[in-house]
Structures are given as C-alpha cells and as structure tokens.
Amino acid sequence: ARAQMAEGPGGASAAAHPLAPARRFGADRLILIGASTGGIDALLQILAAFPADCPPTAIVQHTGAAFSDSLIRLFARCAAARVVTAESGVALQAGTIMVGAGCRGHLTLRPGKALITEVTPGAPVSGHMPSVDMLFRSALPIAPRVAAALLTGMGRDGAQGLLELRQAGARTLAQDEATSVVYGMPRAAADLGAAERIVPLARVAPELLGLCAEPRMEAARR
C-alpha cells in the first residue's frame, strides 16, 4: 500500500482544537520517532506540541556522543513532558519522552506488564548506534499499540523497521520532502510503503497524538 498525502486524524482542526485534557490518550498507546540530519529542529517543534501527559515516547536521534547531554537539555526546555536520557531498566510511562542520542548502545523496548527500556550494546545497525531500526523492531510484539514516525535524515535507518511495524499493525508516518532537510530516511520509508501517511512537519505531532487518542475521544471529533 502506498502512503497517503493527507491531513490525517481530525484534519487541520486537530491543531486548533486540542483533545479534552482528561484521559485524552489510550492507556496502552506508545509513540516512537526516528530522526537524523535536520531532526533536532524537527523534534523541537514536535516535542513543543506534546502535552505534559503525552503517551510514553521513545526517540532515536542520530548525533555524536559529545552532544547527547546538551541535546537532552535542549529538548527538556521546549517540552512540557519530562525528557530523559536513554538508559536501561526504566519503565517508560505517560508524560515521559526518552531520547537515545549518541549513546553507547541501541535504545530498545522490552514489552511486558510494564514497558521497560534497554540500552543494548552491539554493532551499529543500518550504519548507526543507536539505530532507529532497532528501536522500531523492538516494539513489534506490541505493534498495534504503536504510532511511529520517521523524520528527516540521510540514509535508510528506520525505513525497514517502520515497514515491519506497519505490517504488524502499527500506525506509521513519514515526514514529507518539502519540510525535510534531507529527504533520505523518509523517502526510503515512502518507497517501501512503510509510511501509512506522508505529512509535513507541522502535522507530525497532531497526527501522532490523534492516533493515540482514546476511541471515544476520536469519534467525538469526527
């Protein structure tokens, strides 16, 4: 199936009319995001639009290890939700955004009663450590709970993982060419049919949050 160029859940009204503040998201929903070149500015815009009680969110952003701490602080200043550095053994909960950037392992998820994060040592995957593909694939056992997005970046990391997530029942997005600094990773996702929808950067946050809305909330907005 090819991706659709569309406004998505709630259309343009999603940004103008936020979901009701009480219990807005499904309790089991999860957001995954991968980004590379140009991704820092893109993520600043996305995370600024996330509410303090956003669904549990895990992000892989390609960057050097020397920039990891300053990047986390930058994201934390723009986000209402809690932004934390990737580490092992953490139960990822609502209102928390975990960022794997320049870490010495792959940020992955261990699904169970609680959603536990791991930073797993190993070789680079798709040319990167951490790898977006590794994050996406780790969520395959719970794919129907996932809303995932692949943003601007060079190469193909995350495209195959996004396809596997979509095939397993996740809802998937890719950033469009016009708003991407480098249309590499999202182009690869679009070419594979991994992205259910191709959206401009300004639509990524509303789309992801809309896909995580409780069914009754989403129905009320239609």
MDAnalysis code that builds the backbone (N, CA, C; Angstrom):
import MDAnalysis as mda
import numpy as np

u = mda.Universe.empty(666, n_residues=222, atom_resindex=np.repeat(np.arange(222), 3), trajectory=True)
u.add_TopologyAttr("name", ["N", "CA", "C"] * 222)
u.add_TopologyAttr("resid", np.arange(1, 223))
u.add_TopologyAttr("resname", ["ALA", "ARG", "ALA", "GLN", "MET", "ALA", "GLU", "GLY", "PRO", "GLY", "GLY", "ALA", "SER", "ALA", "ALA", "ALA", "HIS", "PRO", "LEU", "ALA", "PRO", "ALA", "ARG", "ARG", "PHE", "GLY", "ALA", "ASP", "ARG", "LEU", "ILE", "LEU", "ILE", "GLY", "ALA", "SER", "THR", "GLY", "GLY", "ILE", "ASP", "ALA", "LEU", "LEU", "GLN", "ILE", "LEU", "ALA", "ALA", "PHE", "PRO", "ALA", "ASP", "CYS", "PRO", "PRO", "THR", "ALA", "ILE", "VAL", "GLN", "HIS", "THR", "GLY", "ALA", "ALA", "PHE", "SER", "ASP", "SER", "LEU", "ILE", "ARG", "LEU", "PHE", "ALA", "ARG", "CYS", "ALA", "ALA", "ALA", "ARG", "VAL", "VAL", "THR", "ALA", "GLU", "SER", "GLY", "VAL", "ALA", "LEU", "GLN", "ALA", "GLY", "THR", "ILE", "MET", "VAL", "GLY", "ALA", "GLY", "CYS", "ARG", "GLY", "HIS", "LEU", "THR", "LEU", "ARG", "PRO", "GLY", "LYS", "ALA", "LEU", "ILE", "THR", "GLU", "VAL", "THR", "PRO", "GLY", "ALA", "PRO", "VAL", "SER", "GLY", "HIS", "MET", "PRO", "SER", "VAL", "ASP", "MET", "LEU", "PHE", "ARG", "SER", "ALA", "LEU", "PRO", "ILE", "ALA", "PRO", "ARG", "VAL", "ALA", "ALA", "ALA", "LEU", "LEU", "THR", "GLY", "MET", "GLY", "ARG", "ASP", "GLY", "ALA", "GLN", "GLY", "LEU", "LEU", "GLU", "LEU", "ARG", "GLN", "ALA", "GLY", "ALA", "ARG", "THR", "LEU", "ALA", "GLN", "ASP", "GLU", "ALA", "THR", "SER", "VAL", "VAL", "TYR", "GLY", "MET", "PRO", "ARG", "ALA", "ALA", "ALA", "ASP", "LEU", "GLY", "ALA", "ALA", "GLU", "ARG", "ILE", "VAL", "PRO", "LEU", "ALA", "ARG", "VAL", "ALA", "PRO", "GLU", "LEU", "LEU", "GLY", "LEU", "CYS", "ALA", "GLU", "PRO", "ARG", "MET", "GLU", "ALA", "ALA", "ARG", "ARG"])
u.atoms.positions = np.array([
    [0.845, -1.195, 0.000],
    [0.000, 0.000, 0.000],
    [0.874, 1.236, 0.000],
    [0.478, 2.214, -0.770],
    [1.238, 3.449, -0.826],
    [0.748, 4.405, 0.253],
    [1.632, 5.317, 0.641],
    [1.258, 6.292, 1.647],
    [0.286, 7.303, 1.058],
    [-0.483, 7.908, 1.923],
    [-1.446, 8.912, 1.516],
    [-0.932, 10.296, 1.890],
    [-1.136, 11.267, 1.015],
    [-0.852, 12.660, 1.335],
    [-2.153, 13.241, 1.885],
    [-2.213, 13.455, 3.186],
    [-3.481, 13.872, 3.771],
    [-3.242, 14.569, 5.092],
    [-4.285, 15.246, 5.555],
    [-4.205, 15.933, 6.827],
    [-4.234, 14.976, 7.995],
    [-4.958, 13.867, 7.855],
    [-4.938, 12.860, 8.903],
    [-5.993, 13.097, 9.967],
    [-5.817, 12.413, 11.140],
    [-6.846, 12.419, 12.166],
    [-7.253, 13.827, 12.555],
    [-8.504, 14.137, 12.359],
    [-9.013, 15.426, 12.791],
    [-8.754, 16.546, 11.813],
    [-7.957, 16.275, 10.725],
    [-7.649, 17.314, 9.753],
    [-6.994, 18.496, 10.409],
    [-7.124, 19.657, 9.779],
    [-6.488, 20.868, 10.296],
    [-7.043, 21.259, 11.652],
    [-8.253, 20.810, 11.965],
    [-8.864, 21.200, 13.233],
    [-8.145, 20.604, 14.421],
    [-7.331, 19.540, 14.212],
    [-6.659, 18.899, 15.338],
    [-5.746, 19.865, 16.068],
    [-5.063, 20.741, 15.319],
    [-4.161, 21.685, 15.959],
    [-4.947, 22.807, 16.640],
    [-6.066, 23.199, 16.033],
    [-6.819, 24.321, 16.572],
    [-7.687, 23.935, 17.762],
    [-8.101, 22.684, 17.802],
    [-8.986, 22.223, 18.870],
    [-8.382, 20.995, 19.518],
    [-7.490, 21.170, 20.518],
    [-6.839, 20.042, 21.158],
    [-7.854, 19.102, 21.785],
    [-7.429, 17.887, 21.995],
    [-8.285, 16.919, 22.670],
    [-8.555, 17.382, 24.101],
    [-9.669, 16.932, 24.645],
    [-10.001, 17.294, 26.021],
    [-8.878, 16.863, 26.956],
    [-8.594, 17.629, 28.017],
    [-7.435, 17.340, 28.837],
    [-7.559, 16.091, 29.686],
    [-8.761, 15.632, 29.997],
    [-8.923, 14.494, 30.885],
    [-8.870, 13.179, 30.104],
    [-7.924, 12.310, 30.498],
    [-7.814, 10.963, 29.915],
    [-7.875, 11.014, 28.387],
    [-7.034, 11.827, 27.800],
    [-7.140, 12.039, 26.365],
    [-6.576, 10.887, 25.534],
    [-5.617, 10.138, 26.107],
    [-4.937, 9.106, 25.328],
    [-5.253, 7.711, 25.845],
    [-5.273, 6.755, 24.915],
    [-5.429, 5.367, 25.312],
    [-4.309, 4.961, 26.251],
    [-4.648, 4.216, 27.305],
    [-3.674, 3.901, 28.357],
    [-2.498, 3.078, 27.850],
    [-2.696, 2.336, 26.766],
    [-1.630, 1.448, 26.307],
    [-0.884, 1.987, 25.088],
    [-1.141, 3.219, 24.695],
    [-0.543, 3.744, 23.468],
    [0.904, 4.159, 23.674],
    [1.663, 4.142, 22.576],
    [3.095, 4.407, 22.614],
    [3.496, 5.131, 21.338],
    [4.385, 6.131, 21.458],
    [4.893, 6.869, 20.301],
    [6.376, 6.586, 20.118],
    [6.775, 6.298, 18.884],
    [8.178, 6.083, 18.533],
    [8.544, 7.036, 17.402],
    [9.734, 7.644, 17.486],
    [10.179, 8.591, 16.469],
    [11.647, 8.336, 16.162],
    [12.001, 8.394, 14.880],
    [13.390, 8.316, 14.464],
    [13.752, 9.504, 13.608],
    [14.963, 10.032, 13.790],
    [15.385, 11.214, 13.036],
    [16.899, 11.241, 12.908],
    [17.371, 11.978, 11.904],
    [18.809, 12.154, 11.701],
    [19.069, 13.607, 11.303],
    [19.712, 13.845, 10.174],
    [20.065, 15.204, 9.764],
    [18.829, 16.100, 9.683],
    [18.863, 17.219, 10.392],
    [17.713, 18.107, 10.446],
    [16.716, 17.729, 11.522],
    [16.952, 16.617, 12.177],
    [15.983, 16.101, 13.138],
    [15.878, 16.888, 14.425],
    [16.964, 17.536, 14.823],
    [16.916, 18.269, 16.089],
    [15.891, 19.396, 16.017],
    [15.950, 20.203, 14.982],
    [14.958, 21.276, 14.834],
    [13.553, 20.719, 14.666],
    [13.437, 19.606, 13.922],
    [12.124, 18.985, 13.738],
    [11.571, 18.500, 15.068],
    [12.416, 17.866, 15.870],
    [11.961, 17.351, 17.158],
    [11.616, 18.480, 18.131],
    [12.345, 19.579, 18.067],
    [11.993, 20.717, 18.918],
    [10.564, 21.177, 18.639],
    [10.196, 21.211, 17.379],
    [8.832, 21.629, 17.021],
    [7.810, 20.586, 17.466],
    [8.119, 19.323, 17.279],
    [7.191, 18.250, 17.644],
    [7.004, 18.181, 19.152],
    [8.114, 18.161, 19.900],
    [8.023, 17.989, 21.344],
    [7.374, 19.194, 22.016],
    [7.534, 20.378, 21.439],
    [6.871, 21.560, 21.988],
    [5.358, 21.451, 21.894],
    [4.873, 20.627, 20.964],
    [3.430, 20.451, 20.777],
    [2.868, 19.297, 21.609],
    [3.738, 18.517, 22.258],
    [3.267, 17.410, 23.081],
    [2.821, 17.935, 24.443],
    [1.678, 17.466, 24.945],
    [1.235, 17.880, 26.282],
    [2.041, 17.190, 27.377],
    [1.905, 17.668, 28.591],
    [2.648, 17.100, 29.719],
    [2.296, 15.637, 29.974],
    [1.082, 15.235, 29.604],
    [0.654, 13.843, 29.817],
    [0.671, 13.049, 28.518],
    [1.610, 13.355, 27.637],
    [1.683, 12.653, 26.349],
    [1.892, 11.153, 26.552],
    [1.532, 10.357, 25.546],
    [1.818, 8.931, 25.647],
    [3.316, 8.691, 25.837],
    [3.701, 7.557, 26.450],
    [5.119, 7.228, 26.544],
    [5.765, 7.341, 25.164],
    [6.910, 7.997, 25.091],
    [7.545, 8.289, 23.812],
    [9.013, 7.913, 23.861],
    [9.479, 7.212, 22.831],
    [10.896, 6.868, 22.705],
    [11.405, 7.392, 21.366],
    [12.564, 8.040, 21.392],
    [13.116, 8.698, 20.209],
    [14.564, 8.268, 20.008],
    [14.933, 8.002, 18.766],
    [16.340, 7.884, 18.391],
    [16.669, 9.030, 17.453],
    [17.662, 9.827, 17.845],
    [18.163, 10.933, 17.038],
    [19.654, 10.687, 16.800],
    [20.059, 10.574, 15.550],
    [21.472, 10.386, 15.246],
    [22.262, 11.636, 15.625],
    [23.267, 11.479, 16.461],
    [24.158, 12.576, 16.803],
    [25.398, 11.999, 17.455],
    [26.422, 12.800, 17.590],
    [27.633, 12.342, 18.254],
    [27.461, 12.294, 19.761],
    [28.245, 11.436, 20.417],
    [28.135, 11.267, 21.867],
    [28.391, 12.568, 22.613],
    [29.256, 13.416, 22.073],
    [29.611, 14.663, 22.762],
    [28.428, 15.617, 22.882],
    [27.418, 15.446, 22.053],
    [26.281, 16.365, 22.039],
    [25.069, 15.833, 22.803],
    [25.161, 14.625, 23.327],
    [23.991, 13.971, 23.906],
    [23.381, 14.763, 25.062],
    [24.202, 15.120, 26.050],
    [23.667, 15.786, 27.239],
    [23.057, 17.140, 26.903],
    [23.751, 17.924, 26.079],
    [23.221, 19.243, 25.727],
    [21.941, 19.122, 24.912],
    [21.844, 18.060, 24.109],
    [20.638, 17.846, 23.318],
    [19.447, 17.522, 24.220],
    [19.661, 16.688, 25.210],
    [18.582, 16.357, 26.142],
    [18.111, 17.614, 26.871],
    [19.049, 18.448, 27.299],
    [18.672, 19.693, 27.988],
    [17.884, 20.614, 27.059],
    [18.295, 20.661, 25.802],
    [17.583, 21.492, 24.821],
    [16.146, 21.016, 24.648],
    [15.964, 19.701, 24.479],
    [14.622, 19.153, 24.331],
    [13.796, 19.396, 25.591],
    [14.426, 19.240, 26.751],
    [13.699, 19.404, 28.016],
    [13.176, 20.825, 28.175],
    [13.927, 21.807, 27.689],
    [13.491, 23.202, 27.818],
    [12.271, 23.502, 26.962],
    [12.086, 22.764, 25.864],
    [10.972, 23.081, 24.962],
    [9.749, 22.212, 25.220],
    [9.883, 21.179, 26.022],
    [8.798, 20.194, 26.182],
    [8.090, 20.347, 27.524],
    [6.773, 20.217, 27.502],
    [6.006, 20.194, 28.751],
    [6.162, 18.851, 29.457],
    [6.373, 17.788, 28.674],
    [6.583, 16.464, 29.242],
    [8.020, 16.335, 29.769],
    [8.270, 15.276, 30.510],
    [9.603, 15.010, 31.079],
    [10.485, 14.360, 30.016],
    [11.649, 14.934, 29.761],
    [12.584, 14.403, 28.770],
    [13.775, 13.795, 29.501],
    [14.089, 12.534, 29.179],
    [15.164, 11.825, 29.879],
    [16.115, 11.171, 28.881],
    [17.333, 10.948, 29.324],
    [18.342, 10.260, 28.526],
    [18.070, 8.761, 28.527],
    [18.344, 8.122, 27.411],
    [18.135, 6.681, 27.302],
    [18.970, 5.938, 28.334],
    [18.326, 5.034, 29.047],
    [19.032, 4.156, 29.974],
    [18.239, 2.873, 30.153],
    [18.924, 1.860, 30.660],
    [18.300, 0.544, 30.819],
    [17.503, 0.464, 32.115],
    [16.478, -0.397, 32.078],
    [15.737, -0.722, 33.276],
    [14.719, 0.303, 33.720],
    [14.320, 1.194, 32.826],
    [13.343, 2.234, 33.169],
    [11.971, 1.844, 32.632],
    [10.951, 1.968, 33.449],
    [9.573, 1.752, 33.000],
    [9.103, 3.026, 32.313],
    [8.907, 2.945, 31.007],
    [8.516, 4.124, 30.221],
    [7.027, 4.384, 30.437],
    [6.719, 5.557, 30.965],
    [5.347, 5.873, 31.355],
    [4.838, 7.117, 30.641],
    [3.535, 7.344, 30.738],
    [2.934, 8.549, 30.163],
    [3.613, 9.789, 30.728],
    [3.763, 10.790, 29.879],
    [4.395, 12.018, 30.308],
    [5.904, 11.984, 30.272],
    [6.476, 10.895, 29.738],
    [7.932, 10.745, 29.660],
    [8.365, 10.550, 28.214],
    [9.392, 11.288, 27.827],
    [9.991, 11.176, 26.498],
    [11.436, 10.747, 26.686],
    [11.790, 9.545, 26.265],
    [13.160, 9.047, 26.385],
    [13.865, 9.207, 25.050],
    [15.063, 9.779, 25.098],
    [15.815, 10.084, 23.882],
    [17.123, 9.319, 23.859],
    [17.309, 8.517, 22.812],
    [18.573, 7.857, 22.553],
    [19.334, 8.658, 21.512],
    [20.405, 9.312, 21.933],
    [21.182, 10.157, 21.031],
    [22.649, 10.074, 21.454],
    [23.475, 9.508, 20.603],
    [24.883, 9.406, 20.932],
    [25.183, 8.441, 22.057],
    [24.259, 7.540, 22.395],
    [24.504, 6.593, 23.484],
    [25.315, 5.390, 22.990],
    [25.879, 4.633, 23.912],
    [26.783, 3.534, 23.563],
    [26.048, 2.206, 23.419],
    [24.883, 2.273, 22.876],
    [24.088, 1.079, 22.665],
    [22.816, 1.459, 21.933],
    [22.025, 0.453, 21.608],
    [20.757, 0.673, 20.903],
    [19.629, 0.831, 21.911],
    [18.849, 1.900, 21.779],
    [17.663, 2.076, 22.617],
    [16.585, 1.123, 22.121],
    [16.172, 0.200, 22.988],
    [15.142, -0.772, 22.634],
    [14.124, -0.855, 23.769],
    [13.016, -1.520, 23.489],
    [11.942, -1.697, 24.456],
    [11.774, -3.171, 24.780],
    [11.489, -3.451, 26.041],
    [11.200, -4.816, 26.461],
    [9.754, -4.842, 26.944],
    [8.830, -5.212, 26.037],
    [7.409, -5.200, 26.413],
    [7.105, -6.252, 27.470],
    [6.193, -5.902, 28.326],
    [5.725, -6.819, 29.362],
    [4.605, -6.124, 30.103],
    [4.427, -6.464, 31.393],
    [3.429, -5.747, 32.190],
    [3.736, -4.260, 32.194],
    [5.021, -3.937, 32.289],
    [5.488, -2.561, 32.134],
    [6.362, -2.512, 30.896],
    [6.446, -1.341, 30.304],
    [7.264, -1.143, 29.112],
    [8.653, -0.707, 29.579],
    [9.612, -1.624, 29.543],
    [10.943, -1.373, 30.083],
    [11.910, -1.022, 28.958],
    [12.689, 0.018, 29.171],
    [13.673, 0.416, 28.168],
    [15.014, -0.266, 28.434],
    [15.742, -0.493, 27.354],
    [17.079, -1.077, 27.447],
    [18.017, -0.304, 26.522],
    [19.253, -0.171, 26.934],
    [20.310, 0.317, 26.048],
    [21.249, -0.861, 25.836],
    [21.145, -1.452, 24.647],
    [21.780, -2.737, 24.366],
    [23.057, -2.550, 23.567],
    [24.218, -2.965, 24.119],
    [25.465, -2.853, 23.364],
    [25.434, -3.743, 22.124],
    [26.287, -3.418, 21.163],
    [26.357, -4.221, 19.944],
    [26.960, -3.416, 18.824],
    [26.931, -4.009, 17.648],
    [27.462, -3.323, 16.472],
    [26.430, -2.337, 15.934],
    [26.885, -1.326, 15.195],
    [25.931, -0.429, 14.540],
    [24.981, -1.212, 13.628],
    [23.752, -0.745, 13.546],
    [22.741, -1.332, 12.670],
    [22.296, -0.244, 11.704],
    [22.205, -0.605, 10.432],
    [21.902, 0.382, 9.393],
    [22.889, 1.550, 9.438],
    [24.101, 1.237, 9.914],
    [25.162, 2.237, 9.967],
    [25.140, 3.133, 11.178],
    [24.266, 2.843, 12.165],
    [24.102, 3.779, 13.277],
    [24.032, 3.078, 14.633],
    [24.495, 3.819, 15.643],
    [24.387, 3.429, 17.049],
    [24.021, 4.680, 17.836],
    [22.834, 4.772, 18.413],
    [21.731, 3.811, 18.311],
    [21.070, 3.872, 16.938],
    [20.326, 2.817, 16.634],
    [19.662, 2.692, 15.340],
    [18.149, 2.815, 15.497],
    [17.552, 3.560, 14.576],
    [16.092, 3.665, 14.556],
    [15.470, 2.303, 14.258],
    [16.074, 1.560, 13.342],
    [15.554, 0.226, 13.029],
    [15.473, -0.647, 14.278],
    [16.491, -0.591, 15.123],
    [16.494, -1.401, 16.345],
    [15.362, -0.986, 17.282],
    [15.142, 0.317, 17.436],
    [14.040, 0.777, 18.286],
    [12.711, 0.303, 17.729],
    [12.490, 0.521, 16.443],
    [11.215, 0.137, 15.843],
    [10.977, -1.370, 15.948],
    [11.998, -2.157, 15.649],
    [11.815, -3.622, 15.678],
    [11.549, -4.140, 17.083],
    [12.095, -3.476, 18.088],
    [11.879, -3.939, 19.460],
    [10.421, -3.810, 19.876],
    [9.670, -2.960, 19.170],
    [8.252, -2.758, 19.502],
    [7.322, -3.655, 18.687],
    [7.854, -4.525, 17.852],
    [6.994, -5.374, 17.017],
    [6.009, -6.215, 17.826],
    [6.375, -6.744, 19.020],
    [5.397, -7.525, 19.771],
    [4.167, -6.739, 20.209],
    [4.286, -5.418, 20.265],
    [3.142, -4.591, 20.683],
    [2.777, -3.594, 19.583],
    [3.049, -3.943, 18.340],
    [2.856, -3.018, 17.224],
    [1.471, -2.374, 17.170],
    [0.373, -3.086, 17.446],
    [-0.937, -2.424, 17.362],
    [-1.118, -1.262, 18.341],
    [-0.242, -1.155, 19.326],
    [-0.306, -0.047, 20.286],
    [0.508, 1.159, 19.842],
    [1.267, 1.020, 18.747],
    [2.311, 1.987, 18.397],
    [1.857, 2.978, 17.326],
    [2.234, 4.241, 17.512],
    [2.205, 5.252, 16.454],
    [3.652, 5.682, 16.245],
    [4.180, 5.502, 15.028],
    [5.595, 5.742, 14.771],
    [5.778, 6.716, 13.624],
    [6.843, 7.512, 13.715],
    [7.137, 8.493, 12.668],
    [8.625, 8.469, 12.346],
    [8.943, 8.577, 11.054],
    [10.323, 8.677, 10.593],
    [10.511, 10.060, 9.982],
    [11.486, 10.790, 10.525],
    [11.687, 12.183, 10.147],
    [12.904, 12.353, 9.244],
    [13.156, 13.591, 8.915],
    [14.274, 13.988, 8.062],
    [15.585, 13.301, 8.446],
    [16.364, 12.939, 7.455],
    [17.654, 12.322, 7.733],
    [18.254, 11.648, 6.518],
    [19.570, 11.477, 6.571],
    [20.309, 10.862, 5.488],
    [20.301, 9.345, 5.649],
    [20.250, 8.637, 4.535],
    [20.340, 7.179, 4.576],
    [18.989, 6.495, 4.639],
    [18.971, 5.289, 5.233],
    [17.766, 4.463, 5.246],
    [17.384, 3.964, 6.644],
    [18.133, 4.355, 7.670],
    [17.857, 3.820, 9.000],
    [16.418, 4.114, 9.406],
    [15.723, 3.087, 9.822],
    [14.343, 3.223, 10.278],
    [13.301, 2.858, 9.250],
    [13.673, 2.862, 7.954],
    [12.672, 2.601, 6.917],
    [12.174, 1.158, 6.972],
    [13.092, 0.206, 7.069],
    [12.686, -1.195, 7.123],
    [11.949, -1.499, 8.423],
    [12.435, -0.918, 9.528],
    [11.753, -1.115, 10.805],
    [10.349, -0.543, 10.800],
    [10.179, 0.597, 10.131],
    [8.844, 1.198, 10.025],
    [7.922, 0.305, 9.208],
    [8.456, -0.277, 8.143],
    [7.655, -1.206, 7.332],
    [7.215, -2.402, 8.168],
    [8.140, -2.968, 8.930],
    [7.794, -4.126, 9.755],
    [6.755, -3.759, 10.812],
    [6.873, -2.568, 11.379],
    [5.858, -2.118, 12.337],
    [4.497, -2.010, 11.671],
    [4.465, -1.388, 10.486],
    [3.184, -1.235, 9.788],
    [2.572, -2.595, 9.481],
    [3.383, -3.510, 9.010],
    [2.879, -4.842, 8.681],
    [2.354, -5.574, 9.911],
    [2.885, -5.216, 11.091],
    [2.465, -5.859, 12.344],
    [1.299, -5.143, 13.010],
    [0.818, -4.043, 12.407],
    [-0.379, -3.390, 12.920],
    [-0.195, -2.006, 13.497],
    [1.017, -1.448, 13.427],
    [1.241, -0.093, 13.926],
    [0.712, 0.939, 12.934],
    [0.500, 2.150, 13.415],
    [0.165, 3.275, 12.559],
    [1.462, 4.039, 12.285],
    [1.730, 4.355, 11.026],
    [3.052, 4.858, 10.660],
    [2.979, 6.116, 9.804],
    [3.934, 7.026, 10.052],
    [4.026, 8.288, 9.336],
    [5.453, 8.503, 8.854],
    [5.603, 9.306, 7.815],
    [6.914, 9.799, 7.409],
    [6.788, 11.268, 7.056],
    [7.839, 12.026, 7.340],
    [7.853, 13.452, 7.015],
    [7.929, 13.631, 5.503],
    [7.296, 14.680, 5.010],
    [7.291, 14.895, 3.562],
    [8.599, 15.535, 3.085],
    [8.786, 15.532, 1.769],
    [10.027, 16.043, 1.185],
    [10.160, 17.546, 1.380],
    [9.068, 18.265, 1.248],
    [9.124, 19.730, 1.292],
    [9.637, 20.263, 2.622],
    [9.351, 19.567, 3.720],
    [9.763, 20.057, 5.039],
    [10.965, 19.314, 5.604],
    [11.510, 18.346, 4.863],
    [12.690, 17.601, 5.314],
    [13.964, 18.332, 4.915],
    [14.919, 18.423, 5.828],
    [16.233, 18.981, 5.490],
    [16.958, 18.041, 4.541],
    [16.892, 16.742, 4.846],
    [17.433, 15.709, 3.954],
    [16.349, 14.647, 3.776],
    [15.883, 14.487, 2.567],
    [14.793, 13.538, 2.314],
    [15.381, 12.169, 1.955],
    [16.058, 11.566, 2.945],
    [16.651, 10.259, 2.749],
    [15.865, 9.173, 3.457],
    [15.868, 9.193, 4.785],
    [15.155, 8.187, 5.563],
    [13.657, 8.183, 5.260],
    [12.992, 9.350, 5.264],
    [11.559, 9.298, 4.946],
    [11.275, 8.891, 3.506],
    [12.174, 9.233, 2.572],
    [11.983, 8.776, 1.193],
    [12.077, 7.249, 1.117],
    [13.051, 6.684, 1.820],
    [13.188, 5.223, 1.831],
    [11.925, 4.576, 2.395],
    [11.371, 5.175, 3.447],
    [10.130, 4.640, 4.022],
    [8.981, 4.732, 3.027],
    [8.875, 5.868, 2.344],
    [7.807, 6.032, 1.360],
    [7.969, 5.035, 0.214],
    [9.201, 4.835, -0.246],
    [9.442, 3.911, -1.353],
    [9.095, 2.474, -0.985],
    [9.287, 2.117, 0.285],
    [8.972, 0.759, 0.737],
    [7.478, 0.567, 1.013],
    [6.734, 1.660, 1.065],
    [5.341, 1.563, 1.503],
    [5.235, 1.418, 3.007],
    [6.300, 1.842, 3.723],
    [6.318, 1.707, 5.179],
    [5.471, 2.756, 5.869],
    [5.303, 3.903, 5.205],
    [4.563, 5.007, 5.815],
    [3.120, 4.997, 5.355],
    [2.237, 4.880, 6.307],
    [0.798, 4.921, 6.012],
    [0.394, 6.299, 5.504],
    [1.075, 7.329, 6.051],
    [0.772, 8.693, 5.657],
    [2.079, 9.471, 5.523],
    [2.132, 10.372, 4.543],
    [3.252, 11.294, 4.357],
    [2.742, 12.678, 4.748],
    [3.371, 13.304, 5.739],
    [2.831, 14.547, 6.277],
    [3.923, 15.603, 6.433],
    [3.579, 16.878, 6.327],
    [4.539, 17.941, 6.609],
    [4.881, 17.969, 8.091],
    [6.018, 18.562, 8.411],
    [6.481, 18.587, 9.796],
    [5.438, 19.138, 10.750],
    [4.736, 20.187, 10.362],
    [3.750, 20.804, 11.250],
    [2.616, 19.859, 11.617],
    [2.427, 18.799, 10.835],
    [1.341, 17.853, 11.091],
    [1.783, 16.632, 11.894],
    [3.086, 16.452, 12.095],
    [3.556, 15.214, 12.719],
    [3.025, 15.070, 14.140],
    [3.175, 16.094, 14.969],
    [2.699, 15.993, 16.357],
    [1.187, 15.791, 16.431],
    [0.367, 16.614, 15.753],
    [-1.080, 16.370, 15.810],
    [-1.473, 14.976, 15.314],
    [-0.792, 14.480, 14.270],
    [-1.106, 13.149, 13.750],
    [-0.792, 12.080, 14.794],
    [0.416, 12.134, 15.363],
    [0.810, 11.125, 16.345],
    [-0.125, 11.141, 17.551],
    [-0.431, 12.322, 18.055],
    [-1.314, 12.411, 19.214],
    [-2.723, 11.949, 18.872],
    [-3.189, 12.287, 17.664],
    [-4.512, 11.838, 17.238],
    [-4.603, 10.327, 17.140],
    [-3.531, 9.701, 16.678],
    [-3.520, 8.247, 16.562],
    [-3.522, 7.554, 17.925],
    [-3.134, 8.293, 18.960],
    [-3.117, 7.740, 20.313],
    [-4.350, 8.107, 21.123],
    [-5.276, 8.835, 20.511],
    [-6.476, 9.265, 21.234],
    [-7.331, 8.063, 21.608],
    [-8.007, 8.189, 22.737],
    [-8.977, 7.163, 23.105],
    [-10.055, 7.104, 22.032],
    [-10.554, 5.926, 21.708],
    [-11.543, 5.808, 20.638],
    [-12.736, 6.729, 20.782],
    [-13.236, 6.876, 21.998],
    [-14.434, 7.721, 22.181],
    [-14.090, 9.187, 21.936],
    [-12.851, 9.600, 22.268],
    [-12.434, 10.965, 22.014],
    [-12.330, 11.207, 20.506],
    [-11.713, 10.244, 19.801],
    [-11.539, 10.403, 18.377],
    [-12.883, 10.436, 17.664],
    [-13.820, 9.585, 18.120],
    [-15.147, 9.558, 17.498],
    [-15.869, 10.891, 17.691],
    [-15.659, 11.511, 18.846],
    [-16.348, 12.778, 19.120],
    [-15.841, 13.893, 18.240],
    [-14.600, 13.753, 17.732],
    [-14.025, 14.807, 16.905],
    [-14.427, 14.691, 15.453],
    [-15.013, 13.583, 15.038],
    [-15.358, 13.392, 13.632],
    [-16.661, 14.084, 13.296],
])
